[in-house]
Amino acid sequence: MTIKTKNWTAQIDRMPGAASFRAFGTVEIPNTGVTPTLVRSALQDKSFDLRLELKLEHSSDPSLQVITEKHVEYAVAGQSNVTGVSIFYQGELLHHIDEVIITH
């Protein structure tokens, strides 16, 4: 299955009391019964590059067989020093975010 994605963004929020990191984008899925999620990969290197896995959860409920775009996001509270994000699907690199937005 070929996965199309777009509009990827990574953001570190350093506002007092709201410290967090998030990465988000849009995933094109084959039908409305598929829910995309991003999870932290068990495989991480020693750099500040974060590796995330795109997972597609298929519902057993009836769904429209139409190509649909859905928002997907990974978020974690706390301080972060992430300098880049690599997004994988079934072991293949889908996208690499090399510019992380930092808000103060």
N, CA, C and O atoms as a MOPAC input file, in Angstrom:
PM7 MOZYME 1SCF
protein

 N      0.84100 1    -1.17600 1     0.00000 1
 C      0.00000 1     0.00000 1     0.00000 1
 C      0.88700 1     1.24100 1     0.00000 1
 O      1.79600 1     1.35400 1     0.82300 1
 N      0.63400 1     2.15700 1    -0.90300 1
 C      1.35200 1     3.41400 1    -0.96000 1
 C      0.63800 1     4.43800 1    -0.07900 1
 O     -0.57800 1     4.61100 1    -0.17000 1
 N      1.40200 1     5.10400 1     0.76400 1
 C      0.85100 1     6.10900 1     1.67100 1
 C      1.29700 1     7.48400 1     1.19900 1
 O      2.48900 1     7.73100 1     1.01100 1
 N      0.33100 1     8.37800 1     1.00900 1
 C      0.63100 1     9.76400 1     0.66400 1
 C      0.41400 1    10.61400 1     1.90300 1
 O     -0.58200 1    10.46100 1     2.61000 1
 N      1.36000 1    11.51600 1     2.16100 1
 C      1.26400 1    12.40000 1     3.31200 1
 C      1.65000 1    13.80900 1     2.89300 1
 O      2.25900 1    14.01300 1     1.84300 1
 N      1.28300 1    14.79400 1     3.73800 1
 C      1.65900 1    16.18000 1     3.44900 1
 C      1.53300 1    17.02200 1     4.71600 1
 O      1.00200 1    16.57800 1     5.73400 1
 N      2.03300 1    18.24100 1     4.61900 1
 C      1.89500 1    19.26400 1     5.66400 1
 C      2.46000 1    18.83700 1     7.01800 1
 O      1.81700 1    19.04800 1     8.04700 1
 N      3.64000 1    18.24500 1     7.03300 1
 C      4.25000 1    17.81100 1     8.28300 1
 C      4.87900 1    18.98500 1     9.02200 1
 O      5.54400 1    19.82800 1     8.42200 1
 N      4.65800 1    19.02600 1    10.33500 1
 C      5.21300 1    20.07000 1    11.19100 1
 C      5.62900 1    19.44900 1    12.51400 1
 O      4.95200 1    18.56200 1    13.03200 1
 N      6.74000 1    19.91600 1    13.05500 1
 C      7.17600 1    19.52300 1    14.39700 1
 C      7.33100 1    20.79900 1    15.20700 1
 O      7.84800 1    21.79800 1    14.70800 1
 N      6.88000 1    20.76500 1    16.46700 1
 C      6.90000 1    21.96500 1    17.29500 1
 C      7.27000 1    21.62100 1    18.73400 1
 O      6.74300 1    20.67900 1    19.32600 1
 N      8.19000 1    22.41400 1    19.27700 1
 C      8.52000 1    22.36300 1    20.69600 1
 C      7.92300 1    23.60900 1    21.31600 1
 O      8.20400 1    24.72200 1    20.87100 1
 N      7.10000 1    23.43200 1    22.34200 1
 C      6.49800 1    24.55700 1    23.05600 1
 C      7.23000 1    24.70600 1    24.37800 1
 O      7.20000 1    23.80100 1    25.21100 1
 N      7.88100 1    25.83400 1    24.57300 1
 C      8.63100 1    26.07600 1    25.80700 1
 C      7.96500 1    27.11400 1    26.70200 1
 O      8.61000 1    27.70400 1    27.56800 1
 N      6.68200 1    27.32900 1    26.48900 1
 C      5.92800 1    28.25200 1    27.33900 1
 C      5.89400 1    27.69200 1    28.76100 1
 O      5.68000 1    26.49300 1    28.94200 1
 N      6.10200 1    28.54700 1    29.78400 1
 C      6.04000 1    28.06400 1    31.17200 1
 C      4.68900 1    27.39500 1    31.45600 1
 O      3.62900 1    27.95100 1    31.16800 1
 N      4.75500 1    26.20800 1    32.01800 1
 C      3.54400 1    25.47300 1    32.35700 1
 C      2.92800 1    24.70300 1    31.20600 1
 O      1.96400 1    23.96600 1    31.41200 1
 N      3.45300 1    24.85100 1    30.00600 1
 C      2.87900 1    24.16900 1    28.83900 1
 C      3.94500 1    23.47000 1    28.01000 1
 O      3.73800 1    23.22400 1    26.82100 1
 N      5.07900 1    23.14800 1    28.61300 1
 C      6.17600 1    22.53200 1    27.87100 1
 C      5.70400 1    21.23200 1    27.21800 1
 O      5.15100 1    20.35100 1    27.87700 1
 N      5.93600 1    21.13800 1    25.90900 1
 C      5.49700 1    19.95000 1    25.18300 1
 C      6.18400 1    19.86100 1    23.82700 1
 O      6.83400 1    20.80300 1    23.37200 1
 N      6.02300 1    18.72000 1    23.20300 1
 C      6.49200 1    18.49300 1    21.83500 1
 C      5.34500 1    17.85100 1    21.06900 1
 O      4.60500 1    17.02500 1    21.60400 1
 N      5.21000 1    18.24600 1    19.80600 1
 C      4.22100 1    17.58700 1    18.96000 1
 C      4.69900 1    17.57400 1    17.51200 1
 O      5.41600 1    18.46800 1    17.06400 1
 N      4.28600 1    16.54900 1    16.80500 1
 C      4.53200 1    16.42400 1    15.36700 1
 C      3.20300 1    16.04100 1    14.74400 1
 O      2.49400 1    15.17700 1    15.26100 1
 N      2.86700 1    16.68200 1    13.63400 1
 C      1.57000 1    16.40400 1    13.02200 1
 C      1.62400 1    16.60000 1    11.52200 1
 O      2.51500 1    17.27000 1    10.99900 1
 N      0.65900 1    16.00700 1    10.83700 1
 C      0.55700 1    16.10800 1     9.39200 1
 C     -0.75800 1    15.53700 1     8.91100 1
 O     -1.66300 1    15.26400 1     9.69900 1
 N     -0.85100 1    15.36200 1     7.60200 1
 C     -2.06000 1    14.83200 1     6.98100 1
 C     -1.70400 1    13.55200 1     6.23700 1
 O     -0.70400 1    13.48800 1     5.52300 1
 N     -2.54600 1    12.52900 1     6.41900 1
 C     -2.33100 1    11.22900 1     5.78200 1
 C     -3.52300 1    10.92300 1     4.89600 1
 O     -4.67100 1    11.08400 1     5.30900 1
 N     -3.24700 1    10.47800 1     3.66700 1
 C     -4.31500 1    10.05000 1     2.75400 1
 C     -4.55600 1     8.56300 1     2.99500 1
 O     -3.63900 1     7.74600 1     2.91100 1
 N     -5.82400 1     8.22800 1     3.29900 1
 C     -6.17000 1     6.84400 1     3.60100 1
 C     -7.21000 1     6.33300 1     2.60300 1
 O     -7.91300 1     7.13500 1     1.98800 1
 N     -7.31900 1     5.00800 1     2.43300 1
 C     -8.17100 1     4.45100 1     1.38500 1
 C     -9.67600 1     4.49800 1     1.65800 1
 O    -10.47500 1     4.42500 1     0.72400 1
 N    -10.07000 1     4.61900 1     2.93500 1
 C    -11.49800 1     4.69300 1     3.24500 1
 C    -11.70500 1     5.32800 1     4.61400 1
 O    -10.75600 1     5.47800 1     5.38200 1
 N    -12.92800 1     5.69600 1     4.91400 1
 C    -13.22400 1     6.41200 1     6.15600 1
 C    -13.12000 1     5.53500 1     7.39500 1
 O    -13.17000 1     6.05400 1     8.51000 1
 N    -12.97800 1     4.23800 1     7.23900 1
 C    -12.87000 1     3.33000 1     8.36900 1
 C    -11.45200 1     3.14300 1     8.87700 1
 O    -11.22400 1     2.34200 1     9.78300 1
 N    -10.50400 1     3.86000 1     8.31900 1
 C     -9.10900 1     3.75000 1     8.74100 1
 C     -8.75800 1     4.95600 1     9.60600 1
 O     -9.03800 1     6.09700 1     9.23800 1
 N     -8.14100 1     4.69400 1    10.76200 1
 C     -7.70800 1     5.76200 1    11.65200 1
 C     -6.18300 1     5.74100 1    11.74800 1
 O     -5.61600 1     4.75600 1    12.22100 1
 N     -5.50800 1     6.80600 1    11.30800 1
 C     -4.05300 1     6.86000 1    11.41700 1
 C     -3.62100 1     7.36100 1    12.79600 1
 O     -4.27100 1     8.23400 1    13.37200 1
 N     -2.54100 1     6.81800 1    13.31600 1
 C     -1.95400 1     7.28600 1    14.56600 1
 C     -0.43800 1     7.29300 1    14.42800 1
 O      0.13000 1     6.55000 1    13.62700 1
 N      0.20500 1     8.13900 1    15.21500 1
 C      1.66100 1     8.17800 1    15.28000 1
 C      2.08200 1     7.70100 1    16.66000 1
 O      1.54800 1     8.15800 1    17.67100 1
 N      3.03800 1     6.78200 1    16.70200 1
 C      3.55600 1     6.28200 1    17.96800 1
 C      5.08100 1     6.33800 1    17.94300 1
 O      5.70900 1     6.23400 1    16.89000 1
 N      5.65100 1     6.50400 1    19.12100 1
 C      7.11300 1     6.51600 1    19.24000 1
 C      7.63200 1     5.11600 1    18.93500 1
 O      7.15900 1     4.13300 1    19.50400 1
 N      8.58600 1     5.03500 1    18.05400 1
 C      9.17000 1     3.75100 1    17.68400 1
 C     10.02700 1     3.21800 1    18.83100 1
 O     10.68100 1     3.98700 1    19.53500 1
 N     10.01800 1     1.91400 1    19.01100 1
 C     10.88000 1     1.29100 1    20.01500 1
 C     12.34600 1     1.44300 1    19.62400 1
 O     13.22800 1     1.43800 1    20.48200 1
 N     12.60000 1     1.57800 1    18.32600 1
 C     13.95300 1     1.73700 1    17.80100 1
 C     14.28900 1     3.22200 1    17.71300 1
 O     13.73400 1     3.93200 1    16.87400 1
 N     15.18500 1     3.69600 1    18.56200 1
 C     15.63900 1     5.08900 1    18.56200 1
 C     17.16000 1     5.08000 1    18.52700 1
 O     17.79700 1     4.18100 1    19.07400 1
 N     17.74300 1     6.10100 1    17.87100 1
 C     19.20000 1     6.20200 1    17.91300 1
 C     19.59300 1     7.16100 1    19.03800 1
 O     18.73000 1     7.62000 1    19.78700 1
 N     20.87300 1     7.46400 1    19.16100 1
 C     21.34300 1     8.29300 1    20.26700 1
 C     21.34400 1     9.78200 1    19.93000 1
 O     21.77100 1    10.59400 1    20.75100 1
 N     20.88100 1    10.14900 1    18.75600 1
 C     20.81100 1    11.56300 1    18.38400 1
 C     19.51400 1    12.15800 1    18.93300 1
 O     18.74800 1    11.47300 1    19.61000 1
 N     19.27800 1    13.42300 1    18.64100 1
 C     18.04100 1    14.07800 1    19.05700 1
 C     16.97300 1    13.98000 1    17.97200 1
 O     15.96600 1    14.68600 1    18.02300 1
 N     17.19200 1    13.10000 1    16.98900 1
 C     16.19300 1    12.85400 1    15.95000 1
 C     15.20600 1    11.81800 1    16.48100 1
 O     15.60600 1    10.73000 1    16.89400 1
 N     13.93100 1    12.15400 1    16.47000 1
 C     12.88300 1    11.26700 1    16.98100 1
 C     12.34900 1    10.39900 1    15.84700 1
 O     12.06800 1    10.89600 1    14.75700 1
 N     12.21100 1     9.12100 1    16.10400 1
 C     11.66000 1     8.19400 1    15.11400 1
 C     10.23400 1     7.83700 1    15.52600 1
 O     10.00100 1     7.32300 1    16.62000 1
 N      9.27900 1     8.12000 1    14.62700 1
 C      7.87600 1     7.80200 1    14.86300 1
 C      7.39300 1     6.79200 1    13.83100 1
 O      7.88200 1     6.76000 1    12.70200 1
 N      6.43100 1     5.97100 1    14.22700 1
 C      5.81900 1     4.99200 1    13.33600 1
 C      4.37600 1     5.40100 1    13.06400 1
 O      3.62400 1     5.72100 1    13.98500 1
 N      4.00400 1     5.38700 1    11.79600 1
 C      2.61500 1     5.61600 1    11.40900 1
 C      1.90400 1     4.26800 1    11.45400 1
 O      2.32900 1     3.30800 1    10.81000 1
 N      0.81900 1     4.20600 1    12.22100 1
 C      0.00900 1     2.99300 1    12.31700 1
 C     -1.36500 1     3.29100 1    11.73800 1
 O     -1.91200 1     4.37200 1    11.95400 1
 N     -1.92400 1     2.33600 1    11.00200 1
 C     -3.26200 1     2.47900 1    10.44600 1
 C     -4.16400 1     1.43900 1    11.09100 1
 O     -3.95300 1     0.23700 1    10.93300 1
 N     -5.17000 1     1.90900 1    11.81800 1
 C     -6.11500 1     1.01700 1    12.49000 1
 C     -7.36200 1     0.91600 1    11.63000 1
 O     -7.99300 1     1.92300 1    11.30900 1
 N     -7.71000 1    -0.30700 1    11.26100 1
 C     -8.86900 1    -0.55200 1    10.40200 1
 C    -10.07200 1    -0.92400 1    11.25200 1
 O     -9.99200 1    -1.82400 1    12.08800 1
 N    -11.17000 1    -0.24400 1    11.04500 1
 C    -12.40800 1    -0.50200 1    11.77400 1
 C    -13.19000 1    -1.61100 1    11.08300 1
 O    -13.12400 1    -1.75800 1     9.86200 1
 N    -13.92600 1    -2.38600 1    11.86200 1
 C    -14.79000 1    -3.42200 1    11.28200 1
 C    -16.17300 1    -2.86400 1    10.94800 1
 O    -17.00500 1    -3.55500 1    10.36100 1
 N    -16.41300 1    -1.59300 1    11.33200 1
 C    -17.68300 1    -0.94100 1    11.01900 1
 C    -17.75800 1    -0.61300 1     9.52600 1
 O    -16.72200 1    -0.43900 1     8.88300 1
 N    -18.94700 1    -0.52900 1     8.97800 1
 C    -19.09100 1    -0.12100 1     7.57300 1
 C    -18.47800 1     1.27000 1     7.36000 1
 O    -18.60000 1     2.14900 1     8.21300 1
 N    -17.82800 1     1.45300 1     6.22900 1
 C    -17.20300 1     2.74000 1     5.93800 1
 C    -17.29500 1     3.03700 1     4.44900 1
 O    -17.44600 1     2.14000 1     3.62000 1
 N    -17.20200 1     4.30700 1     4.14200 1
 C    -17.23900 1     4.73400 1     2.73800 1
 C    -15.91800 1     4.39900 1     2.06700 1
 O    -14.85200 1     4.67900 1     2.61500 1
 N    -15.98200 1     3.80800 1     0.89800 1
 C    -14.79000 1     3.44900 1     0.13600 1
 C    -14.37200 1     4.63200 1    -0.72700 1
 O    -14.51300 1     4.61200 1    -1.95000 1
 N    -13.86100 1     5.65100 1    -0.07300 1
 C    -13.44200 1     6.86400 1    -0.75600 1
 C    -12.12600 1     7.32500 1    -0.13400 1
 O    -11.95600 1     7.27900 1     1.08500 1
 N    -11.20800 1     7.76300 1    -0.97000 1
 C     -9.92600 1     8.25400 1    -0.46500 1
 C    -10.19300 1     9.48600 1     0.39100 1
 O    -10.87800 1    10.41800 1    -0.03000 1
 N     -9.64100 1     9.47100 1     1.59500 1
 C     -9.90700 1    10.50300 1     2.58500 1
 C     -8.59300 1    10.99100 1     3.18100 1
 O     -7.65200 1    10.21200 1     3.33900 1
 N     -8.52700 1    12.26600 1     3.50900 1
 C     -7.36700 1    12.81400 1     4.21200 1
 C     -7.73100 1    12.97900 1     5.68200 1
 O     -8.78300 1    13.52400 1     6.01600 1
 N     -6.83700 1    12.49500 1     6.56600 1
 C     -7.05900 1    12.62600 1     7.99800 1
 C     -5.82100 1    13.20500 1     8.67000 1
 O     -4.68600 1    12.91900 1     8.28600 1
 N     -6.07400 1    14.03100 1     9.68600 1
 C     -5.01700 1    14.62700 1    10.49800 1
 C     -4.47200 1    13.56000 1    11.44400 1
 O     -5.23200 1    12.75600 1    11.98400 1
 N     -3.16900 1    13.55600 1    11.63800 1
 C     -2.53600 1    12.63300 1    12.56600 1
 C     -1.53300 1    13.43400 1    13.39800 1
 O     -0.85100 1    14.31900 1    12.88200 1
 N     -1.45400 1    13.11200 1    14.69600 1
 C     -0.59300 1    13.89200 1    15.58900 1
 C      0.02300 1    13.00400 1    16.66600 1
 O     -0.60600 1    12.07800 1    17.17900 1
 N      1.27300 1    13.32300 1    16.98700 1
 C      1.96800 1    12.72300 1    18.12300 1
 C      2.28000 1    13.86800 1    19.07000 1
 O      2.84300 1    14.87700 1    18.64600 1
 N      1.93000 1    13.73800 1    20.33700 1
 C      2.18500 1    14.80100 1    21.30900 1
 C      2.62900 1    14.18700 1    22.62100 1
 O      2.15500 1    13.12600 1    23.02700 1
 N      3.56200 1    14.88700 1    23.28300 1
 C      4.04400 1    14.45100 1    24.58400 1
 C      4.35900 1    15.69400 1    25.41500 1
 O      4.95200 1    16.65200 1    24.91900 1
 N      3.95300 1    15.66400 1    26.68500 1
 C      4.20500 1    16.79600 1    27.57600 1
 C      5.62300 1    16.72500 1    28.11900 1
 O      6.20400 1    15.64400 1    28.22300 1
 N      6.17600 1    17.88100 1    28.46400 1
 C      7.50000 1    17.95300 1    29.07100 1
 C      8.51100 1    18.62200 1    28.16000 1
 O      8.22400 1    18.95100 1    27.00900 1
 N      9.69600 1    18.81300 1    28.70400 1
 C     10.78300 1    19.44400 1    27.96100 1
 C     11.23500 1    18.54500 1    26.81700 1
 O     11.19400 1    17.31900 1    26.91800 1
 N     11.66700 1    19.17500 1    25.72900 1
 C     12.10400 1    18.41400 1    24.56400 1
 C     13.29400 1    19.09800 1    23.90400 1
 O     13.38900 1    20.32500 1    23.88900 1
 N     14.19600 1    18.29200 1    23.36200 1
 C     15.34900 1    18.78700 1    22.59900 1
 C     15.40400 1    18.15200 1    21.22000 1
 O     16.47900 1    18.04400 1    20.62900 1
 N     14.26700 1    17.73400 1    20.70800 1
 C     14.19800 1    17.08100 1    19.40200 1
 C     14.67800 1    18.05400 1    18.31900 1
 O     14.26700 1    19.21400 1    18.29300 1
 N     15.54700 1    17.57200 1    17.43000 1
 C     16.05900 1    18.41300 1    16.34400 1
 C     15.51800 1    17.99700 1    14.97800 1
 O     15.69600 1    18.70800 1    13.98900 1
 N     14.86000 1    16.84700 1    14.93100 1
 C     14.28300 1    16.36300 1    13.67700 1
 C     13.38500 1    15.17400 1    13.97000 1
 O     13.48500 1    14.55400 1    15.02900 1
 N     12.50600 1    14.86000 1    13.02500 1
 C     11.57600 1    13.74400 1    13.19900 1
 C     11.55700 1    12.91300 1    11.91900 1
 O     11.38600 1    13.44700 1    10.82300 1
 N     11.73200 1    11.61500 1    12.06900 1
 C     11.62800 1    10.69100 1    10.94500 1
 C     10.35300 1     9.87900 1    11.13000 1
 O     10.13900 1     9.28100 1    12.18500 1
 N      9.51100 1     9.85900 1    10.10900 1
 C      8.23400 1     9.15400 1    10.17500 1
 C      8.30700 1     7.94400 1     9.24700 1
 O      8.57700 1     8.07200 1     8.05300 1
 N      8.05800 1     6.76300 1     9.82400 1
 C      8.15300 1     5.51200 1     9.09100 1
 C      6.80000 1     4.83100 1     9.01300 1
 O      5.95400 1     5.00200 1     9.89100 1
 N      6.60300 1     4.05600 1     7.95200 1
 C      5.43400 1     3.19200 1     7.81700 1
 C      5.93400 1     1.84000 1     7.33200 1
 O      6.51700 1     1.74300 1     6.25200 1
 N      5.71200 1     0.80900 1     8.11200 1
 C      6.15000 1    -0.55500 1     7.81400 1
 C      7.63300 1    -0.60900 1     7.44600 1
 O      8.02200 1    -1.27200 1     6.48400 1
 N      8.45000 1     0.09300 1     8.22100 1
 C      9.89600 1     0.06900 1     8.03200 1
 C     10.43400 1     0.98600 1     6.95300 1
 O     11.65100 1     1.09700 1     6.80000 1
 N      9.57200 1     1.64300 1     6.20300 1
 C      9.99100 1     2.54100 1     5.12800 1
 C      9.84400 1     3.99800 1     5.57600 1
 O      8.83100 1     4.37200 1     6.16800 1
 N     10.85200 1     4.81100 1     5.29000 1
 C     10.79100 1     6.23000 1     5.62900 1
 C      9.75500 1     6.92500 1     4.75200 1
 O      9.85700 1     6.90500 1     3.52500 1
 N      8.75400 1     7.54100 1     5.39000 1
 C      7.73100 1     8.31000 1     4.66800 1
 C      8.13800 1     9.76000 1     4.51400 1
 O      8.00300 1    10.35400 1     3.44400 1
 N      8.64600 1    10.32500 1     5.61600 1
 C      8.96600 1    11.75500 1     5.60700 1
 C      9.95200 1    12.04800 1     6.72800 1
 O      9.95500 1    11.38700 1     7.76600 1
 N     10.79100 1    13.05700 1     6.49500 1
 C     11.70100 1    13.53400 1     7.54700 1
 C     11.45500 1    15.02500 1     7.73800 1
 O     11.50300 1    15.79800 1     6.78100 1
 N     11.19200 1    15.42100 1     8.97700 1
 C     11.02600 1    16.83100 1     9.31900 1
 C     12.35900 1    17.30300 1     9.87500 1
 O     12.78800 1    16.83200 1    10.92800 1
 N     13.02000 1    18.22500 1     9.18700 1
 C     14.31600 1    18.69100 1     9.67300 1
 C     14.27100 1    20.09800 1    10.24600 1
 O     15.29600 1    20.61600 1    10.69200 1
 N     13.10400 1    20.72200 1    10.24300 1
 C     12.95700 1    22.03900 1    10.83600 1
 C     11.90200 1    21.95300 1    11.94500 1
 O     10.72000 1    21.73900 1    11.67800 1
 N     12.34600 1    22.12000 1    13.17800 1
 C     11.45400 1    22.05400 1    14.33000 1
 C     11.17900 1    23.47500 1    14.79000 1
 O     12.11000 1    24.22800 1    15.07700 1
 N      9.91400 1    23.84500 1    14.86300 1
 C      9.49200 1    25.16800 1    15.31100 1
 C      9.56600 1    25.19900 1    16.83100 1
 O      9.07900 1    24.28600 1    17.49700 1
 N     10.17500 1    26.25100 1    17.38400 1
 C     10.23500 1    26.41500 1    18.83000 1
 C      9.46300 1    27.67000 1    19.20700 1
 O      9.75100 1    28.76000 1    18.71200 1
 N      8.47400 1    27.50800 1    20.09200 1
 C      7.70600 1    28.64700 1    20.57100 1
 C      8.03800 1    28.88300 1    22.04500 1
 O      8.22000 1    27.94500 1    22.82100 1
 N      8.11000 1    30.16000 1    22.40000 1
 C      8.46100 1    30.56000 1    23.77800 1
 C      7.30000 1    31.26100 1    24.42500 1
 O      7.39500 1    31.67400 1    25.58100 1

